[in-house]
Structures are given as C-alpha cells and as structure tokens.
Amino acid sequence: METLTTPDFAKTLVPDSGQAWLRLAATMLASTVGGVGMWSVVVALPAVQTEFGVPRAEASLPFTLAMLGFALGGVVMGRLFDRAGILAPLAVGAAALSAGYLVAASAGSLSVFALAHAVIGLGTSVTFGPLMADISHWFVRRRGVAVTLCSSGNYIAGTVWPPIVQQAIALYGWRAAHAGIGLTCGAAMLLIGLVALRQKAPAALLNASAATRSAAPANLGLSPAALQTLLALASVCCCVAMSMPQVHIIAYCGDLGYGVARGADMLALMMAFGIAGRIISGFVADRIGGLLTLMLGSALQSVALLLYLLYDGLISLYVISAVFGLFQGGIVPSYAIIVREYFPAKEAGAHIGMILMASLFGMALGGWMSGYIFDLTGSYRAAFFNGLAWNAVNGSIVLWLLFRRHRSRIAYA
C-alpha cells in the first residue's frame, strides 16, 4: 500500500495505521466527555422541577430543546467539518457546551434554563456525526469497526455520566454541578482536540479512502439527493420503532407492577448491550457492507419488538431488553458507513449530519407517538405494533435499495 507523508509528521501514514487507532481512542474519549450534554438534563430534571415549581411536562422542555440543538447542530457541525476539519467544530462545540452549562447554572427561570440546553445540544452534536465522519477518513479495512466504536462514545457517556452528575447534584446542588460540568468538559474537549485531533486527514489518505467507495448513488439509478432522502426517511422510521422501548420501558414496568426502578435497570442493560451491538455491527459491516448490515439490524429489531409483545414477565423483560439493545445498537452507525460507501469523503460530514438529524426526529416522534397511543388505548400493546409497522417501512426501503443494487450489478456484469 502506498505510504503517505505529511508536513506535520515525519513518519508515514497509511489507512488503519497505529496512528489511526490512537486517533480513534482520542475520538472516543472526546465523544464520552462531550456526551454529557445528552444525559445530565435527565438526571437534573427532578431538582430543576422542584426549584422552578413547574409541572413535569414543562420540566421536560430542556430535554426537548437539547435534542433539537443536537439535531440541528449535527448538520451545521458536519458542514463545518467538511470545510475545515474536525478541530474547528470541536472548538465551537466545546465553547457552546461551556457557555450553555454556565447559562443554565445561573438561569432564573425555566425558559432560560431550557434555551441554555439548546446551546448545550449544539455543543454536544460535534461528538457524534462529525467525529464519526472524521474517523472514517482514517480507516479503510476496519472502517466499520472504527465508526461504530466512535459512535459507542455516546452510549458510554450514558453509562458514566448519570451517576457522576447525580452525586454532584447531591453534594453541591444542581447549579454548581452545571457550572462544574461546563468548565471541566468544555476545557477537556478542547484539550483533546488540540493534543490529539489537530491534524486533518492528508489529501493522499483521503484519496486512498475514497478509492474504496464500493458504489455511488448512480449505481442504484438514483441521484445523490434521492438517496439522501431515502436514507433519511429510513432513519426516521427505524428510530420511531427504536424509541418505543427506550423511552417507555420505565413507564411500562411501572404499569405492569414491577416498579420504575426495575425499568431503569432494564434501560441501563439495554444501553450496555447497545455498546456491544454497535461494536459487533462494525465487524459485520466490514465484511458485508453498510446496506446489508442495516437490513440485518432492522430485521432483528423487529424480532425484539415482537418479543416484547409475546412476553411480559419480569425476567423475560430483562432478557428482551438486553436482546433489543444488542440488535438495535448498530443501526444508526450503519447509516454513516453507507454514506462513506456511496458519497464522496469530502461530503461525509454534511450527509451524516442530515441523516442523524432525521434519526433524532424519529426518536422524538416515536416517543411522543407511543405515549399518545397509550393514552388512547390504555396499554402499550398497540404502541409495540405501531413500532413494528414503522420498522417494516424502514426494512422495505433498505430492501428496495438492495434490490436495485443487485439489479445494477447484474446489468453491468
């Protein structure tokens, strides 16, 4: 394989090199640190609700705005990454994260606190799509593993941060905890970027990475915009289905009489197995490609949703939650791998950002829709069927793309 030299480093660079793996480790660390923005608001909700004296629905507004900031920020940060490399969006994200937490810490009303979380979401967004796009430029043979490991930082953050934030709130109060998070995490993100992620992928390395593109939208008989739209629609559908257990498993356990603490344990188990699912899906994608991996994940997610319909015993729910996490873990990263297979490397950040924004919209829509169906029917059974229906649409889109790819290969054979 051709070696690649850069003026910044005397040593040679090749895809999948030791330096690439060190960069992946730094990327995962940055993702875990910055991922606090997705989880602290959930932990702080009871304390914030008590201080401002508002209903639970209003107290949930900061989470909604954080997700909105995350979704829109993914697109903005992705475009910035495509133009300037990862350090620029990482610096902007670190500044936004710090500013958001400091404003939240001094907020005199819930509305200010909620708006601050939109800024926090913007800062956190750099730790997902842009970092996945960046690390994908440094790998060829193990790109699937690298991308899914990078995406696991989000789940690792969900495992690490909640108990830390809870303990900080208990010891120092939620205002001091937010100020400490903003100063510490913002500085840590910037330091990681300056020390380990400052170098852009050299042009020769990008060219070597681009040479591995297995196809283009034209090979499917589609324009780039059409393929982007279909992938975004598929992302919405799969995440509507995915959100049913993730958002409502705690309430579901409460309704069944097992208690919300059992549901919280199941959610943690689901996230832990989600990390394993993401890593496994990376190895699978390196062998069979992103589209087939996405199809496999979609099919397995349907199986897990069906199991929720068939069994509702306590032990069964623990097992099914673990299985669901394992099966769905690799679905969202598969879209990033598909983007790298079908779109130019220089456009990866923008395309991944758009698809991830669609996936977050699907999570928000699915969480609300499942609750609405429960209010109408008095149980979650219809909501699980609703999830299966949306997941079937996702599978149909991916299956249609696979059929077009197969037909194209036969035509050019």
VOKE-927542 format. One record per residue (C-alpha): residue number from 0; x, y, z. Coordinates in nm, 2 decimals, padded with zeros to 4 digits. Last residue first. Example, Ala and Ser with C-alpha at 12.3 -4.5 7.8 and 13.67 -1.06 7.14 Angstrom:
<sites>
1/01.37/-00.11/00.71
0/01.23/-00.45/00.78
</sites>
This chain:
<sites>
412/-02.18/-00.79/-01.53
411/-02.30/-00.43/-01.55
410/-02.67/-00.52/-01.56
409/-02.63/-00.79/-01.30
408/-02.46/-00.54/-01.07
407/-02.74/-00.29/-01.12
406/-03.01/-00.55/-01.04
405/-02.83/-00.63/-00.71
404/-02.80/-00.26/-00.62
403/-03.17/-00.20/-00.71
402/-03.27/-00.50/-00.49
401/-03.05/-00.37/-00.20
400/-03.22/-00.03/-00.23
399/-03.56/-00.19/-00.22
398/-03.46/-00.40/00.09
397/-03.35/-00.08/00.26
396/-03.68/00.09/00.19
395/-03.89/-00.21/00.29
394/-03.69/-00.26/00.61
393/-03.76/00.10/00.72
392/-04.13/00.06/00.63
391/-04.14/-00.26/00.84
390/-03.98/-00.07/01.13
389/-04.27/00.18/01.12
388/-04.52/-00.11/01.14
387/-04.33/-00.29/01.42
386/-04.33/00.03/01.62
385/-04.70/00.07/01.58
384/-04.75/-00.29/01.69
383/-04.55/-00.20/02.01
382/-04.77/00.11/02.06
381/-05.08/-00.11/02.02
380/-04.96/-00.32/02.31
379/-04.86/-00.03/02.53
378/-05.19/-00.01/02.72
377/-05.48/00.23/02.79
376/-05.58/00.26/02.42
375/-05.59/00.63/02.35
374/-05.34/00.74/02.62
373/-05.11/00.46/02.52
372/-05.13/00.56/02.16
371/-05.03/00.92/02.26
370/-04.74/00.79/02.47
369/-04.61/00.58/02.17
368/-04.65/00.88/01.94
367/-04.45/01.11/02.17
366/-04.15/00.88/02.19
365/-04.17/00.78/01.83
364/-04.18/01.14/01.71
363/-03.88/01.24/01.93
362/-03.68/00.93/01.82
361/-03.77/00.98/01.46
360/-03.66/01.35/01.47
359/-03.34/01.23/01.62
358/-03.29/00.99/01.33
357/-03.37/01.26/01.08
356/-03.10/01.48/01.24
355/-02.86/01.18/01.22
354/-02.93/01.15/00.85
353/-02.86/01.52/00.78
352/-02.54/01.52/00.99
351/-02.42/01.21/00.81
350/-02.47/01.38/00.47
349/-02.30/01.70/00.58
348/-02.00/01.54/00.74
347/-01.94/01.29/00.46
346/-01.92/01.54/00.18
345/-01.54/01.54/00.13
344/-01.54/01.16/00.15
343/-01.76/01.14/-00.16
342/-02.09/00.95/-00.12
341/-02.19/00.59/-00.16
340/-01.97/00.38/00.07
339/-01.89/00.66/00.32
338/-02.26/00.74/00.34
337/-02.34/00.37/00.39
336/-02.10/00.36/00.69
335/-02.26/00.66/00.85
334/-02.61/00.49/00.80
333/-02.48/00.18/00.97
332/-02.39/00.38/01.28
331/-02.77/00.42/01.34
330/-02.85/00.05/01.32
329/-02.56/-00.10/01.52
328/-02.71/-00.09/01.86
327/-03.06/-00.21/01.76
326/-03.00/-00.58/01.80
325/-02.78/-00.58/02.12
324/-03.01/-00.33/02.29
323/-03.32/-00.53/02.20
322/-03.15/-00.85/02.32
321/-03.07/-00.69/02.66
320/-03.42/-00.55/02.68
319/-03.56/-00.90/02.59
318/-03.36/-01.07/02.87
317/-03.47/-00.81/03.13
316/-03.83/-00.83/03.01
315/-03.83/-01.21/03.03
314/-03.71/-01.20/03.39
313/-04.00/-00.97/03.48
312/-04.27/-01.15/03.27
311/-04.41/-00.95/02.98
310/-04.37/-01.19/02.69
309/-04.52/-01.20/02.34
308/-04.55/-00.83/02.26
307/-04.20/-00.75/02.38
306/-04.08/-01.05/02.18
305/-04.22/-00.89/01.86
304/-04.02/-00.58/01.93
303/-03.71/-00.79/01.96
302/-03.78/-00.97/01.63
301/-03.85/-00.64/01.45
300/-03.51/-00.51/01.58
299/-03.35/-00.82/01.42
298/-03.49/-00.73/01.08
297/-03.38/-00.37/01.10
296/-03.03/-00.47/01.22
295/-02.99/-00.72/00.93
294/-03.11/-00.46/00.67
293/-02.87/-00.21/00.82
292/-02.58/-00.46/00.80
291/-02.68/-00.54/00.44
290/-02.67/-00.17/00.35
289/-02.34/-00.10/00.53
288/-02.12/-00.36/00.38
287/-02.09/-00.74/00.42
286/-01.75/-00.80/00.58
285/-01.66/-00.46/00.73
284/-02.02/-00.41/00.81
283/-02.02/-00.73/01.03
282/-01.71/-00.61/01.23
281/-01.88/-00.28/01.28
280/-02.21/-00.45/01.38
279/-02.03/-00.62/01.66
278/-01.91/-00.29/01.80
277/-02.25/-00.13/01.78
276/-02.42/-00.43/01.94
275/-02.18/-00.44/02.23
274/-02.25/-00.08/02.30
273/-02.62/-00.14/02.27
272/-02.58/-00.42/02.53
271/-02.49/-00.16/02.78
270/-02.77/00.07/02.67
269/-03.03/-00.20/02.71
268/-02.90/-00.30/03.05
267/-02.93/00.06/03.16
266/-03.28/00.07/03.03
265/-03.36/-00.26/03.21
264/-03.23/-00.12/03.53
263/-03.44/00.19/03.49
262/-03.75/-00.03/03.43
261/-03.68/-00.22/03.75
260/-03.66/00.11/03.94
259/-03.99/00.21/03.78
258/-04.18/-00.06/03.97
257/-04.27/-00.42/03.86
256/-04.65/-00.35/03.87
255/-04.70/-00.39/03.49
254/-04.78/-00.02/03.46
253/-04.45/00.07/03.63
252/-04.26/-00.17/03.40
251/-04.41/00.01/03.10
250/-04.33/00.35/03.25
249/-03.96/00.25/03.27
248/-03.96/00.09/02.92
247/-04.12/00.39/02.76
246/-03.85/00.60/02.60
245/-03.60/00.32/02.50
244/-03.87/00.06/02.44
243/-04.07/00.27/02.19
242/-03.78/00.48/02.07
241/-03.64/00.21/01.84
240/-03.96/00.19/01.63
239/-03.96/00.57/01.57
238/-03.59/00.53/01.51
237/-03.63/00.28/01.23
236/-03.88/00.50/01.05
235/-03.69/00.83/01.08
234/-03.37/00.66/00.96
233/-03.55/00.51/00.66
232/-03.67/00.86/00.57
231/-03.32/01.00/00.60
230/-03.18/00.71/00.38
229/-03.45/00.77/00.12
228/-03.38/01.15/00.11
227/-03.00/01.10/00.08
226/-03.05/00.85/-00.20
225/-03.28/01.10/-00.38
224/-03.04/01.39/-00.33
223/-02.75/01.18/-00.46
222/-02.95/01.09/-00.77
221/-03.08/00.74/-00.81
220/-03.03/00.45/-01.05
219/-02.87/00.25/-00.78
218/-02.53/00.27/-00.94
217/-02.60/00.64/-00.98
216/-02.60/00.68/-00.60
215/-02.23/00.57/-00.60
214/-02.06/00.24/-00.53
213/-01.80/00.05/-00.34
212/-01.60/00.35/-00.23
211/-01.25/00.21/-00.16
210/-01.07/00.47/-00.37
209/-01.21/00.74/-00.14
208/-01.00/00.62/00.15
207/-00.68/00.62/-00.06
206/-00.77/00.97/-00.18
205/-00.84/01.09/00.17
204/-00.50/00.95/00.28
203/-00.34/01.13/-00.01
202/-00.52/01.45/00.09
201/-00.39/01.43/00.45
200/-00.65/01.37/00.72
199/-00.65/01.69/00.93
198/-00.41/01.71/01.22
197/-00.54/01.88/01.54
196/-00.71/01.56/01.68
195/-00.48/01.45/01.96
194/-00.34/01.75/02.15
193/-00.56/02.04/02.03
192/-00.88/01.83/02.01
191/-00.83/01.66/02.34
190/-00.76/02.00/02.51
189/-01.07/02.15/02.36
188/-01.29/01.86/02.48
187/-01.13/01.88/02.83
186/-01.19/02.25/02.86
185/-01.55/02.22/02.77
184/-01.60/01.92/03.00
183/-01.45/02.09/03.30
182/-01.59/02.44/03.27
181/-01.94/02.33/03.17
180/-01.96/02.04/03.41
179/-01.86/02.25/03.70
178/-02.11/02.52/03.62
177/-02.38/02.25/03.59
176/-02.29/02.09/03.93
175/-02.28/02.43/04.10
174/-02.64/02.50/03.98
173/-02.77/02.15/04.06
172/-02.66/02.14/04.42
171/-02.32/02.07/04.56
170/-02.32/01.72/04.72
169/-02.65/01.57/04.58
168/-02.61/01.75/04.24
167/-02.25/01.62/04.21
166/-02.36/01.27/04.30
165/-02.64/01.27/04.04
164/-02.40/01.41/03.78
163/-02.15/01.13/03.84
162/-02.42/00.86/03.85
161/-02.56/00.99/03.51
160/-02.22/01.05/03.34
159/-02.07/00.70/03.30
158/-02.33/00.48/03.14
157/-02.49/00.74/02.91
156/-02.14/00.87/02.82
155/-02.05/00.51/02.72
154/-02.36/00.51/02.50
153/-02.24/00.83/02.32
152/-01.89/00.70/02.30
151/-02.02/00.40/02.12
150/-02.04/00.61/01.80
149/-01.66/00.61/01.78
148/-01.65/00.23/01.82
147/-01.91/00.20/01.54
146/-01.71/00.42/01.30
145/-01.38/00.24/01.37
144/-01.53/-00.11/01.34
143/-01.69/-00.02/01.01
142/-01.38/00.14/00.88
141/-01.16/-00.16/00.95
140/-01.02/-00.21/00.60
139/-01.03/00.15/00.51
138/-00.96/00.38/00.81
137/-00.85/00.73/00.86
136/-01.13/00.91/00.68
135/-01.40/00.73/00.88
134/-01.26/00.88/01.19
133/-01.36/01.23/01.07
132/-01.71/01.13/00.97
131/-01.78/00.96/01.30
130/-01.64/01.27/01.49
129/-01.87/01.49/01.29
128/-02.18/01.27/01.34
127/-02.15/01.22/01.72
126/-01.93/01.44/01.95
125/-02.00/01.76/01.74
124/-02.36/01.74/01.85
123/-02.28/01.80/02.21
122/-02.21/02.17/02.16
121/-02.54/02.22/01.98
120/-02.72/02.03/02.25
119/-02.57/02.25/02.51
118/-02.69/02.56/02.32
117/-03.05/02.41/02.31
116/-02.99/02.34/02.68
115/-02.94/02.71/02.75
114/-03.28/02.77/02.60
113/-03.43/02.53/02.85
112/-03.26/02.70/03.15
111/-03.37/03.04/03.02
110/-03.73/02.92/02.99
109/-03.72/02.75/03.33
108/-03.64/03.08/03.50
107/-03.35/03.25/03.69
106/-03.08/03.06/03.50
105/-02.73/03.09/03.65
104/-02.63/02.73/03.61
103/-02.81/02.70/03.28
102/-02.60/03.00/03.15
101/-02.28/02.83/03.26
100/-02.39/02.50/03.11
99/-02.47/02.65/02.77
98/-02.15/02.86/02.76
97/-01.93/02.55/02.83
96/-02.11/02.33/02.58
95/-02.10/02.61/02.31
94/-01.73/02.67/02.36
93/-01.65/02.30/02.34
92/-01.87/02.26/02.03
91/-01.70/02.56/01.86
90/-01.36/02.41/01.93
89/-01.47/02.06/01.81
88/-01.62/02.22/01.50
87/-01.29/02.38/01.42
86/-01.07/02.08/01.52
85/-01.26/01.83/01.30
84/-01.16/01.95/00.95
83/-01.22/02.29/00.79
82/-01.47/02.26/00.51
81/-01.63/01.92/00.56
80/-01.61/01.97/00.94
79/-01.81/02.29/00.91
78/-02.07/02.12/00.71
77/-02.10/01.84/00.97
76/-02.11/02.10/01.26
75/-02.41/02.27/01.10
74/-02.59/01.94/01.02
73/-02.52/01.79/01.36
72/-02.61/02.12/01.53
71/-02.96/02.10/01.40
70/-03.02/01.76/01.57
69/-02.83/01.83/01.89
68/-03.00/02.17/01.93
67/-03.34/02.00/01.89
66/-03.23/01.72/02.13
65/-03.13/01.99/02.39
64/-03.46/02.17/02.32
63/-03.66/01.86/02.40
62/-03.45/01.79/02.71
61/-03.50/02.14/02.84
60/-03.88/02.11/02.79
59/-03.91/01.82/03.03
58/-03.97/02.05/03.32
57/-04.28/02.18/03.14
56/-04.43/01.83/03.12
55/-04.34/01.76/03.48
54/-04.53/02.06/03.61
53/-04.34/02.37/03.73
52/-04.21/02.48/04.07
51/-03.89/02.63/03.95
50/-03.68/02.47/04.22
49/-03.87/02.15/04.23
48/-03.87/02.10/03.86
47/-03.49/02.17/03.84
46/-03.42/01.91/04.11
45/-03.64/01.65/03.95
44/-03.49/01.71/03.60
43/-03.12/01.71/03.69
42/-03.07/01.35/03.59
41/-03.24/01.38/03.26
40/-03.06/01.71/03.18
39/-02.73/01.55/03.25
38/-02.77/01.28/02.98
37/-02.74/01.43/02.63
36/-02.49/01.71/02.72
35/-02.26/01.46/02.90
34/-02.18/01.33/02.55
33/-01.89/01.58/02.53
32/-01.67/01.37/02.76
31/-01.76/01.04/02.60
30/-01.73/01.17/02.25
29/-01.39/01.33/02.33
28/-01.27/01.00/02.48
27/-01.40/00.80/02.18
26/-01.22/01.04/01.94
25/-00.89/01.01/02.14
24/-00.91/00.63/02.11
23/-00.99/00.66/01.74
22/-00.69/00.89/01.69
21/-00.47/00.63/01.86
20/-00.62/00.37/01.62
19/-00.53/00.59/01.32
18/-00.18/00.65/01.45
17/-00.13/00.27/01.46
16/-00.23/00.26/01.09
15/-00.57/00.17/00.95
14/-00.51/00.38/00.65
13/-00.14/00.47/00.59
12/00.07/00.75/00.73
11/00.44/00.78/00.71
10/00.66/00.94/00.98
9/00.79/01.29/00.96
8/00.47/01.45/01.08
7/00.32/01.79/01.01
6/00.45/01.81/00.65
5/00.25/01.50/00.56
4/00.36/01.17/00.42
3/00.15/00.89/00.28
2/00.27/00.54/00.21
1/00.13/00.35/-00.08
0/00.00/00.00/00.00
</sites>
